[in-house]
Amino acid sequence: MNHIINKEGRGGIGLTMFFCLYIAQSIPSSFFATALQVMMREAHYSLATIGLLQLVKLPWVLKFLWSPVVDRHCLTGRDFRRCIIGSECVYALFIVLAGLLDVNNNLYLIIALVCLSLVASATQDIATDALAILMHGGKDKSMVNSMQSMGSFGGALIGSGLLLLILHAFGWRSVTLCLGAFVLLMLVPLIMRREPEIVAKTTKERAKWSDFASFFAQRGIWRQIGFLLLYYASIIGILSMMRPWLVDLGYTMKEIGVMSGMVGTSAAFCASFGAGFLVRRIGVHASRVLFALFIVLTTLYFLAMSYVSQPSAWLLYFGIVLMWSSYGMATIVVYTSAMECVRKGREGTDFTIQTVLTHLSGILIASLSGGVADHFGYHGLFFTECVIAVVSLLYILVFFRK
C-alpha cells in the first residue's frame, strides 16, 4: 500500500492520539453495559429483560452497513478529522443526556440514548480505523493496533470495574457527566494535530454499497476469513465459561471480579503492548504461528487443570494471566492482518467487515460453549477448545506457508 506515512504517526503524539480515541470508545460502553445490568437487577427487573440489554451492542455489529458512507466522504486528513470530532461530540452529547435523566423513571429512554451514543461511537471507530491504516504503513501497523487493543482492554478495566465503585459513591448523574467530559477531552491530541497527513483519495477510489459483496469476491480472501473465524475462537470459548467455572469452584463474585476482571484484563493490556513490538520486529506471519502455539499451550493448561478437583488460587491466577495474555496478543495479529487485507479507498469498509466477522464468530462460539460445557462438563469444553486451537495452528501452517 503506497501511502505516505506521517513521521509523527510512528510514535509520540501519533500513537497517543489513537490510544485516546480508542479508549474514549471503550470506557463509556463498558460502564453502561455493566452499570445498567446492576441497576436493573437492583430494581428487580427480570433476567430476560436484563438479557435484552445485549441489543444495545447492535450498532457495533451492524456498523459495516454505514462504513462505505464514511469511506466515501472521508477523502483527506481534514475530512477524517472532521468526521471523528463530529462523531465524538454527538457521542458525548448522548452520554450527557442519558446522565441527566432519572434512572428509576426513565430507564428505557436511557437505554435508547445509550444505543444512539454507540451508533456515534461506532462511526468514530470506522473513521479512526481507516485513518490508522492510512497513516501507518508496513511494520508500524502493529503499533497502532497495540493502541487499539490497549484502549479496549484498559477501557473495560476502568469502565466495568473502577467506575462501578465511583457510581455507588457519587451517583449516576455525576459519573455520566464526567464520562461526557472525558470523551471530549480525548479529542485534544487530534485537535492539536491540525490535519493528519495522508494521501488524499481520488473520486475513482470512493466506496460503494456493492463493496460488501466485492470484498468476499476477492481472490484469496477466504483464506483470511477462515483465519479470522478460527484464530482466537478457542480463547473466546474458555473466556465465556470462565466465570461460571470459578463460581463452581467456590469463588465469590468479588473474588472473580478481581481474578478475571482486574488481573486478567490488566494482563491483556500489557500483552497487547508487548505484542505490538514483537509483531513489528518478527512480522505478521511468524507472529501468527508463535501466538497460535501460545494459544494451544494455554488451552492445554486449562484442560490439565480441569482434572484437578480443587486447583489452588495460584494455579488459577496463572491460567487466567495466560488466557488473557493470549487474547491480547491474538488481537494484535488479527487487527494487523486485517489492515493488510484492505483495498485502496475502502479502508474503513474492509477493516470493519473483518472485525465484525470476528465479533460474530465470538458470539457464536460463546453461545455454543455453554451447551458443550452443559453436556460434556468442563473437561469436554476444554478438550474441544484444545482441538480448535490445534486446528487453527494447522490452518495457519497449511494456508499461510508463503
N, C-alpha and C positions, 0 to 999 in steps of 0.2 A: 504494500500500500504506500504510494508515493505522496505522503503528506509531510508538510513542514512541521517539525517538532519544535515547539517553543522551548527555548533553553530553560526558562523558569519552570516549565512543566516537568522537568526531570527531578525536581526536589523543591525544598523550601516552601514558598507560598503556593506553588502549584499543587503539591500533594496536600498541603494544609487546606487549601480551598476545597478539594474534593472530599477530604475527610469531614469537613464541616457540613458540606451539602448532604453527604450520606448519613451522618449521624442525626441531622435535622429531620430526615425522613423516619429514622428508626425509633428515636426516643418517644415521641408522642404516640405513634401507632402501638408500640409495646405497652405503654402506660394505659391507653384506652382499652386494649384487648384484655389486660389483666384487671384493671380497676373496675371496669363495668361488670365483669363477671362477679367480682367480690361483692360489689354494691347490690347487684341484682339478687344474689343469694342471700345477703343480709336482709333484703326486703321481701324474702320468701317467694321469689319467682320460681316457677318450676324449672327443673333441669332441661326439659325440652325447649322452653323459651330461651333459657340461657344459651343452649346449643345453637340457636338461630343467630347468635352474635357472630358466628363464623362467616355469615353472609357479608359483613362489613369488609371482609378481605377481598370480595369480588373485584373491586377496581384494580387490584394488583394482579389478579388472574386475567382480567379482560383488557388490560391496558394495551395489548397488541392491536386492539381494534382501532385506536386513535393514534398509534405510533407513526403511521405514514403521514398524518397531518402535521405532526411535529417535524418529521424529516423534510416534508415538502416546504415548510415555511421557514425553517432554520437553515439558511444558506451561508451565513457569515458568523464570525465570532460575536458580533454585536447582536445578531438575531438570537443566538443561543443565550447570551447574557440576558436579553430582554425576556425571553421565554421563561428562564429559570427564576428570575427575580419576580416576574408576574405570578407564576405558579406558587412560589413560596409565600408571597403576600396573601394570596387567596387562601392558601393552606393555613396560615396564621390567623386569618380572619375567621374562618370556620371554627378553629380551636377556641378562639376568644368567645365567639357567640355561644358555643357549647358550654363554656365555663360560666357564662352569665346566667344560665338557666338553672332552676332548682332541680336537682336530680330526682327527688321523690315525686314531683308533679309533672315533669316533662321528660321522662326517661326516653320515650320513643322518639321524641323530637331531637334529643341529644344524640341518639344513635344515628338518626338521619344526617345530622350535621357532621358527625364523625365520618360517616360514609362519604359525604361530599368532600370533606377535608382530605380523605385518602385518594379521591379522584385527582385533586390538585397535586397531592404528593406523588402519585404515580406519573403524572405528566412531567413534574420536575425530574423524576427519575429517568424517564425516557430521554429528555434533553441532556441531563447530566451524563448518562452513559454514552450518548452519541458524541458529546463534547470530549469526554475522556478518550474515546477511540481516536478522534481527530487530532487531539493534542499530544498523544503519546504513541510512539511507533516502536516496533521491534521489541527489545527486551524491557523497555520502560512500561509496557502494558501491565506486567506483573506487579509493579509497584503501585500503580493507581488502583489495581484490583485489591491490593492489600488494604488500601484506604477504604474501599467499598466494604470489604468483609469486616474490618475493624470497626467501621461505623455501624454496621449491622449488629455485631456481637456486643459492642460497647453500648449501643442504644438499648438492646434487650436487657443488659445487665442493669442499667440505670432505670429504664422505663418500667420494668416489671419487678424490680427489687427496691432500690433506694427511694423512688418516688412514691411507692406504696406506704412506706414509713412516714414520709413527709405528708402524704394525703391525710393520714389519721391525725397528724399533729396540727396541720394548718387548714385543712378542708379543701373541698372540691374547687371552689372559685379561685382561691389563691394559687393552687398548683396549676390549673389550666391557664390562668392569665400569665403566669411565669413561663409556661410552655410556649404560649404565643410569642412572648417577647424573645425567648430563646431561639425559636425558629427564625425570627427576623435578624437576630444577632449573628446567626450562622451565615448570613449573606455578606458580612463585612469583607472577608477575603476576596469574594467575587467582585464586590463593588470597588475594592482597591485596585483590582486588575481591570483597567479601563476597557480593554477589548481583547479577549483571548485570541491568540494568533493561530489561525488555521487556514488551510487552503479553501477559498470560497467555492462552493459547489455551483456547477452550471445548471441551467434550466433543463438540459438533457438528462441530468442525473437525479431529477426530482422524483421522489417516491410516489407510487400509485397504489390504489387499493388492490390491484392484481398481484402486488409483490408478495402477499401472503402465500399464494399458490406457487408463484415462481421461485420462492425460496426453497420449497421442497422439491422443485424440479431440477435443481442444480446438480451437475454431475458430481458424484462422490459425497453429497451432503448427508446421505443416510448413514454413512459411517460415523459422522459427528453426532447425528441424532441418537444412534444407538449408544454412543459413549455418554451423552448427556443423561439418558434414561437409566443407565446402569451404574455410573461411576460411584455415587455415594448412596445408592439405594439401600445397601446393607447397613450403612451407618444410620440412615433415617429410620429403618425398621427397628433397630435396637433403641434408638433415642425415643421413639414413640411409646415404647413399653418400659422405659427406664423407671419412671416414677411409680407405676403400678408394681413393678418388681421390688423396688425399695420399700413400698408400703407392705408388701407381703413378707419382706424380711424383717418387718417390725419397726421401721423408721417413721418418725413423726413428720408432719408436713413442714415444720420449721427446719428439721434436720435435712430433709430432702431439698428444701429451698436453698440451704447453704451448699449442699453437696453438688447438686446439678445446676441450680440457678446461678450461684455465685462462683464456686470453684470451677465448674465445667465451662461456663461462658467466659470466664477470665482466661482459661487455658486456650479456648478457641481464638480469643482476641490476640493473645501472644503468638500462637501458632500461625495465624494468618499473616502477622507482620514478618515473622521469620521466613515463612514460605515464599513471600514476595521476593525477598533477596535470593532465596535458593533457586526459584524458577528463573529469575533474571540471570543467574550465574550458569546453571546447567541446561536451561532450555525447557520448553514445554514437554517434549517427548520423553526425555529422561525423567522429568518430574512426574509425568503420568504414571510411569512404571514404578518409580520409587514410592510415591504416595499410595498407589494401589497395593503394593506389598505391605505397607504400613497398615492399611485398612484390613487386609487379610489377617495379619498378626493380631490386630485389635479384636476382630470377631472371634478368632481362635481363643483369645484370652477370656472373653465372656463365655464361650462355650465351656472352657475348662472350669471357670468359676461357678457355672450353673450346677456342677456336680458336687460343689461344696455346700453342705447343708446350711451352714451359717457363716458366710465369708466375714472376715474381720473388716473393720472400718477402713483400715489402711489399704487392704486389697480392693475395696470398693472405690476409694478415692483414686487409687492408681488407675483403675479401669475407667473411671469417669474422665480423668485427665486424658487418657489415651483416646477415648471415644471422641471427646470434643476437639482434641488436637487434630485427629484425623479429619473431622468435619471441617475445621478451619482451614487446613492445608488443601483439602479437596476442592473447596470453593474457589481458591486461587487458580488452580489448574482449569476448573470448569469455566470460570469467567474469562481467563486469558485465552483459552482455546476458542471460546465463543467470539471474542473480539477479532480473532484471526479469520473467522468464517463470515464476516460481513461484507456486503457489496458496497461499492462506492456510491454515495448518495442515499443509501438506505441503512446507514449505520444504526440508528435508533430502532428501526423496524426489525432488522435481522437479529440484533442483540436481544431485543425484547422477546421475540419469538422463542429464542433459545432458552432464556431464563424462565419464561412461562412453562416451557416443556419440563424443566427441572422441578418447578413448583407442582405441576400436575402429577409428575412421577412420584414426588414426595408424598402428596395427598393419597395417591393410590396405594403406595407401599405402606404408609402409616395405617390406612384402613384395613389392609389385608393382614398386617402383623397382629392385630388384635385377635382376628379369627384363628390364625396359626397358633398363637400362644394359648388361646382358649381350648383348642382341640388337642394340641400336642405338648402343651406345657412350655416352660421357658427353655428346656433342653431342645425341644423341637424348633422353637423360634430361633435360638442362637445358631443351631445347626443349619437352618435354612439361610440365615444371613451369611454364614460362612461360605455356603455354596454360591450364593450370589456374588460375594466378594471375589471368590476364585474365578467364577465365570467372567467377571469384569476384568480381572487381570489378564486372563487368556484372550479376551476380546481385544484388549489393547495390543498384546503381543502379536496377534494374528493380523488385525486390520490396520495397525499403525506401525508396521515394520519399517517402512521408509519414512 
